[in-house]
Amino acid sequence: QVQLVESGGDLVQPGGSLRLSCAASGIIFSIYVMDWYRQAPGKQRELVARITSSGNTIYADSVKGRFTISRDNAKNTVYLQMNSLKPEDTAVYYCHAQLLPYNYWGQGTQVTVSS
């Protein structure tokens, strides 16, 4: 049974930082592409960051220079370090694992950026 369990979401002030974690089980984690998506109220789910099995990364333009995705294959965990947070970063953040044709989603963790 595949499980992706996110943690680290919280209420934070603008300019603050958070680190999200996603612990995976039931998959050979090291060969999967791992993504962080987010979905704000009334908006479509969007890709925030991706890290491949070889460690290559891509970011949405809106988070470049502020967010960093990383992975620890020994711990089967992917991270999203979020700095200089803005109110528009408020969303539910989802972990996603893909190795076509397979893909799996976590349950999401809420990030709220507000003063």
C-alpha positions in Angstrom: 0.0 0.0 0.0 1.4 3.3 -1.1 1.3 6.2 1.3 2.6 9.8 1.0 2.3 11.7 4.3 2.9 15.4 4.3 3.7 17.5 7.4 5.0 20.9 8.3 2.1 23.1 7.2 1.3 26.0 9.5 0.2 29.6 9.9 3.1 31.9 9.3 3.6 35.7 8.9 4.6 37.2 5.6 8.3 37.0 5.1 8.5 33.9 7.2 9.7 30.4 6.4 8.4 26.8 6.6 9.7 23.4 5.7 7.3 20.8 4.4 8.1 17.1 4.5 6.6 14.2 2.7 7.4 10.7 3.9 6.7 7.9 1.3 6.2 4.3 1.9 5.2 1.4 -0.4 7.3 2.6 -3.3 10.9 2.4 -4.4 11.3 6.0 -3.5 14.6 6.7 -5.2 13.4 6.0 -8.7 10.3 8.2 -8.5 10.0 11.8 -9.6 8.7 13.7 -6.7 6.6 16.9 -6.9 5.0 19.5 -4.7 1.7 20.9 -5.9 -0.5 23.5 -4.3 -4.1 24.5 -4.6 -5.5 27.7 -3.3 -9.3 28.2 -2.8 -11.1 28.7 -6.1 -8.0 27.9 -8.1 -6.6 24.9 -10.0 -3.9 22.8 -8.5 -0.5 23.9 -9.8 3.0 22.4 -9.8 5.3 24.2 -7.4 8.5 22.2 -7.7 9.8 18.9 -9.0 12.8 16.8 -8.3 13.8 13.9 -10.5 15.4 10.6 -9.4 18.8 12.1 -10.5 18.3 15.3 -8.5 17.4 17.7 -11.2 14.9 20.3 -10.2 12.3 22.7 -11.7 10.3 25.4 -10.1 7.2 27.5 -10.9 8.2 31.0 -11.8 6.3 32.3 -8.8 8.5 30.5 -6.3 11.9 30.6 -8.0 14.6 31.9 -5.6 12.3 31.4 -2.6 11.5 27.7 -2.5 13.9 24.8 -2.6 12.9 21.2 -3.2 15.2 18.4 -2.0 15.1 14.7 -1.3 16.6 12.2 1.1 16.4 8.7 -0.5 17.7 7.1 2.7 14.7 8.5 4.6 12.2 8.1 1.7 11.4 11.8 2.2 11.1 14.9 0.0 11.2 18.4 1.4 10.1 21.8 0.4 11.9 24.7 2.1 9.8 27.8 1.7 11.4 31.2 2.5 10.2 34.8 2.1 6.6 33.5 2.2 3.8 35.7 0.7 0.1 35.8 1.3 -0.4 34.4 -2.2 1.5 31.3 -1.2 -1.5 30.4 1.0 -2.8 27.0 -0.2 -3.0 23.3 0.5 0.3 21.7 -0.5 0.3 18.2 -1.9 3.1 15.7 -2.4 3.0 13.7 -5.6 5.0 10.7 -6.7 5.2 9.6 -10.3 6.8 6.8 -12.3 4.7 6.5 -15.4 2.1 5.0 -15.6 1.9 5.2 -11.8 1.3 8.2 -9.7 0.3 8.8 -6.1 -0.9 11.8 -4.1 -0.7 12.7 -0.4 -3.6 14.1 1.6 -2.2 17.7 1.7 -1.0 20.1 4.3 -2.3 23.6 4.8 0.0 26.6 4.6 -1.5 29.9 5.5 0.5 33.1 5.2 -1.1 36.0 7.0 -0.4 38.7 9.5 
